[in-house]
Amino acid sequence: MIATLDAAAPVFAALGDPTRLGLVLALGETGPRTAARLAAERPVTRQAVEKHLAVLDAAGLVQSERRGRERLWRVDPVALASAGELLQQASARWDAALGRLRIHVEG
Amino acid sequence: MVDVERSIVVRATQERVWAAIVDSREFGAWFGAEFDGPFEVGRTTTGRIVPTTVDAEVAAAQEPHRGSPITAEVIAIEPPTRFAFRWQPAPGSDVLTTVEFRLATEGDGVRVTITEDGFGALSEDVRDQTRESNDGGWEAQTRLLSAYLERTPLGRA
């Protein structure tokens, strides 16, 4: 269980930054966009957006594809859905921990 | 939004359960950790994963993680009902989640309810920061992410 959460740390880390979270949510709502378009909609430079997108890409949360001279970014819904699985794992981890607490105090 | 909520009824006095949760040595014994000092409000207690002493099977699973750092920034100790701390849900995570234990008598036992909040960076702090740079579109976006996070049935727990 802990090992699985270890593997999920990059996802938590990537979503932990307000700008990156905003980028993921914006891409989820609007569909594929370029870094320049994303930058135009928020108070950060295109270079900053590209840096954040690279972090999200490394965490598997977004993907990009070349279209002509542009690079379009979109959310990877599988990775984002896996965040839901993480909550499931956290629940299971606490079920197990509470079971141990019971043994500890009742024993 | 509370991300995780689990609860259990144990047959012990509330004082016993309270001690098992707020005494860092006792907490470590069942959780599977060793802390360097007591839990005190406003203080971050450092420690490391050490296999639990109460369940051999779990202890074996924890063994590869022996020594992994674990820290708890204690937010609240309200005897004998509420204990809350912030921690990294996984080593290396930039996001801190808030873990809260609540105790209440139930029948001849004690109901222990644990919540963990802040996965997906939906803590109040981050929400506020994001709202400032987000032109008011945050509420709809929060719902979108929540929908993703709640897609799996147990994720709603």
Chai-1 contact restraints between the chains, C-beta under 6 A:
chainA,res_idxA,chainB,res_idxB,connection_type,confidence,min_distance_angstrom,max_distance_angstrom,comment,restraint_id
A,I2,B,H65,contact,1.0,0.0,6.0,A-B,restraint_1
A,L5,B,A90,contact,1.0,0.0,6.0,A-B,restraint_2
A,D6,B,A90,contact,1.0,0.0,6.0,A-B,restraint_3
A,A8,B,A90,contact,1.0,0.0,6.0,A-B,restraint_4
A,A9,B,A90,contact,1.0,0.0,6.0,A-B,restraint_5
A,A9,B,G92,contact,1.0,0.0,6.0,A-B,restraint_6
A,A9,B,S93,contact,1.0,0.0,6.0,A-B,restraint_7
A,F12,B,S93,contact,1.0,0.0,6.0,A-B,restraint_8
A,F12,B,V95,contact,1.0,0.0,6.0,A-B,restraint_9
A,A13,B,S93,contact,1.0,0.0,6.0,A-B,restraint_10
A,A13,B,D94,contact,1.0,0.0,6.0,A-B,restraint_11
A,L15,B,G120,contact,1.0,0.0,6.0,A-B,restraint_12
A,L15,B,A121,contact,1.0,0.0,6.0,A-B,restraint_13
A,G16,B,D94,contact,1.0,0.0,6.0,A-B,restraint_14
A,G16,B,V95,contact,1.0,0.0,6.0,A-B,restraint_15
A,G16,B,A121,contact,1.0,0.0,6.0,A-B,restraint_16
A,P18,B,V126,contact,1.0,0.0,6.0,A-B,restraint_17
A,P18,B,Q129,contact,1.0,0.0,6.0,A-B,restraint_18
A,P18,B,T130,contact,1.0,0.0,6.0,A-B,restraint_19
A,L21,B,A121,contact,1.0,0.0,6.0,A-B,restraint_20
A,G22,B,T130,contact,1.0,0.0,6.0,A-B,restraint_21
A,G22,B,N134,contact,1.0,0.0,6.0,A-B,restraint_22
A,L25,B,Q141,contact,1.0,0.0,6.0,A-B,restraint_23
A,L25,B,L144,contact,1.0,0.0,6.0,A-B,restraint_24
A,L25,B,L145,contact,1.0,0.0,6.0,A-B,restraint_25
A,G28,B,L144,contact,1.0,0.0,6.0,A-B,restraint_26
A,P43,B,S133,contact,1.0,0.0,6.0,A-B,restraint_27
A,L80,B,Y148,contact,1.0,0.0,6.0,A-B,restraint_28
A,A81,B,R151,contact,1.0,0.0,6.0,A-B,restraint_29
A,A83,B,G120,contact,1.0,0.0,6.0,A-B,restraint_30
A,A83,B,L149,contact,1.0,0.0,6.0,A-B,restraint_31
A,G84,B,L149,contact,1.0,0.0,6.0,A-B,restraint_32
A,G84,B,R151,contact,1.0,0.0,6.0,A-B,restraint_33
A,G84,B,T152,contact,1.0,0.0,6.0,A-B,restraint_34
A,G84,B,G155,contact,1.0,0.0,6.0,A-B,restraint_35
A,E85,B,T152,contact,1.0,0.0,6.0,A-B,restraint_36
A,L87,B,D3,contact,1.0,0.0,6.0,A-B,restraint_37
A,L87,B,V4,contact,1.0,0.0,6.0,A-B,restraint_38
A,L87,B,F119,contact,1.0,0.0,6.0,A-B,restraint_39
A,L87,B,G155,contact,1.0,0.0,6.0,A-B,restraint_40
A,Q88,B,T152,contact,1.0,0.0,6.0,A-B,restraint_41
A,Q88,B,L154,contact,1.0,0.0,6.0,A-B,restraint_42
A,Q88,B,G155,contact,1.0,0.0,6.0,A-B,restraint_43
A,A90,B,V4,contact,1.0,0.0,6.0,A-B,restraint_44
A,A90,B,E116,contact,1.0,0.0,6.0,A-B,restraint_45
A,S91,B,V4,contact,1.0,0.0,6.0,A-B,restraint_46
A,S91,B,R6,contact,1.0,0.0,6.0,A-B,restraint_47
A,S91,B,L154,contact,1.0,0.0,6.0,A-B,restraint_48
A,S91,B,A157,contact,1.0,0.0,6.0,A-B,restraint_49
A,W94,B,R6,contact,1.0,0.0,6.0,A-B,restraint_50
A,W94,B,I114,contact,1.0,0.0,6.0,A-B,restraint_51
A,D95,B,R6,contact,1.0,0.0,6.0,A-B,restraint_52
A,A97,B,F31,contact,1.0,0.0,6.0,A-B,restraint_53
A,L98,B,I8,contact,1.0,0.0,6.0,A-B,restraint_54
A,R100,B,W30,contact,1.0,0.0,6.0,A-B,restraint_55
A,R100,B,T52,contact,1.0,0.0,6.0,A-B,restraint_56
A,R100,B,V54,contact,1.0,0.0,6.0,A-B,restraint_57
A,R100,B,D55,contact,1.0,0.0,6.0,A-B,restraint_58
A,L101,B,W30,contact,1.0,0.0,6.0,A-B,restraint_59
A,R102,B,V10,contact,1.0,0.0,6.0,A-B,restraint_60
A,I103,B,V54,contact,1.0,0.0,6.0,A-B,restraint_61
A,H104,B,A20,contact,1.0,0.0,6.0,A-B,restraint_62
A,H104,B,W30,contact,1.0,0.0,6.0,A-B,restraint_63
A,H104,B,V54,contact,1.0,0.0,6.0,A-B,restraint_64
A,V105,B,V10,contact,1.0,0.0,6.0,A-B,restraint_65
A,V105,B,A12,contact,1.0,0.0,6.0,A-B,restraint_66
A,V105,B,R16,contact,1.0,0.0,6.0,A-B,restraint_67
A,V105,B,V17,contact,1.0,0.0,6.0,A-B,restraint_68
A,V105,B,A20,contact,1.0,0.0,6.0,A-B,restraint_69
A,E106,B,V10,contact,1.0,0.0,6.0,A-B,restraint_70
A,E106,B,R11,contact,1.0,0.0,6.0,A-B,restraint_71
A,E106,B,A12,contact,1.0,0.0,6.0,A-B,restraint_72
